[in-house]
Amino acid sequence: MRMVDLIIKKRDGGELTDDEIQEMISRYISGDIPDYQMSSMLMAIYNSGMNDREITTLTLAMRDSGELVDLSPIPGIKIDKHSTGGVGDKTTMIIGPIVAACGIPVAKMSGRGLGFTGGTVDKFESIPGYRTTLPMEDFFRTVREHGISVIGQSGELAPADKALYALRDVTGTIESIPLIASSIMSKKLAAGADKIVLDVTVGSGAFMQDIDRARELAKRMVAIGNGAGRETVAMLTNMNQPLGHAIGNNLEVKEVIEVLHGRGPEDLREVCFALAGMMISLASGAANTTGALTDESLAHKLSYEQGMEIARGKIADGSALVKFRELISAQGGDVSYIDDPSKFSTAPAQCELIAESDGYISMINTMEFGLAAGRLGAGRTTKEDVIDMRAGIIMHKKLGDEVHTGDVVATIYGGSQGCPDRPLDVIEENMRAVTEDLKQAYTVSSAEPDRISEILEIIRGGDI
Ligand code: URA
């Protein structure tokens, strides 16, 4: 097989055979195919696409490029949840404890921030002491003893995706449905869960900005998951504004604690109950075969709506908060921060984004808000950057909210932008520049916009 022939074939709209795809991935990982040829192939795939068979073969080849986690020693049905990325997305920190409070084991490997999106692992690390790296046997033991563990994704999982993602990032080939679907599903399949719920975000803060492309991506991923014998359901969720009010690591953890106390922003609660409800529905009815589910009500197959009711109940009765505390403590975190969130340190500089006209917030460029939080120090521009856990944004006004000139639209928390020793005057100057730019990242109109639901569509295997 000559790589140049495969590139030409794909460039001209041809289909790659299974053997060609498998050999290409294994030779790339072994260093036999150089980055410049793989970059060219990625662009050819970006332009010409792939059919379902090619996407599935690519996914499985990437999955098999590294370690496969075997979760079978943990009794019960293991359900994974994955978001395609968004701004202010702290759902894993809420859903994990809700689901674990039902007795459904949560063995979760999460990622770090990527571009404009934040990462669950970074958010957990803003809780002093919390360890996101555990040896595999401790990960398993924590799930067995506490019903939940959340750690960072091992570098051994789907290394082909790691290498290809880095290449896509610098070759303008991220936004390709076959490449996103295979990237996400290779990691999900390698992580070993029995069933998968996918949160496919749609809108100005998502990889998929329109619903048709999001639906297409969701269908491809659902087909791959079900084809690989893992029941997979995708939920299309609204990302036309940051989820909740908080963007940035310890700001988001404080919001998580609010939601676990039964308070917090309605959009975030709605998305969490929907995703947790779907996970509970998928896990239900398996109690008799596994004996692992502790909640009696889960012994029979439950609908998605019934799952949502149970999820709401785990917040209302405080059991999700208890489970969250247990998780933090089990992984070395200081639970006094959970009991008293005012202990989290605050950014060294703050200012306000002020409304300059009257009307209703009719558009939020969510990606710009995500990038702004990164510029303040909440994200990384290089792998070496040190995140400032205090940096970020609190949105006081969201889509559809009425504003008057002089109202505070958002509070901006200026952080050290990747370098802990950054002097205060530099932090302040950067914060003011970010705030100035954010004036262009939302629109105020005289007409009140329609409110849209947070859950846009649900796609199951039978729908494809
Ligand atoms: N998240 C991933 O893991 N991969 C992609 O390609 C896009 C989002």
Boltz pocket constraint, residues with backbone or C-beta under 6 A from the ligand:
constraints:
  - pocket:
      binder: B
      contacts: [[A, 83], [A, 84], [A, 85], [A, 165], [A, 174], [A, 179], [A, 180], [A, 181], [A, 183], [A, 184], [A, 207]]
      max_distance: 6.0
